[in-house]
């Protein structure tokens, strides 16, 4: 599969929490956990489950960073 996203982060799924229509998928990337919000349908189609390896694909023209004091 070819994609145009520049940032792909490989990790392991640590949590999948489905809501009414949207799921939050938490991915551990070397000790840092990122959370993606995707549709429940996408979770099912991709077969996402705790313990599986996956990639977080970041596709954005702007990325903001905030410092937590």
Buried (B, 14 or more C-beta within 10 A) or exposed (E): EEEEEEEEBEBBBEEBEEEEEBBBBBBEBEEEEEEBEBEBEEBEEEEBEEEEEBBBEEEEEEEEEEEEE
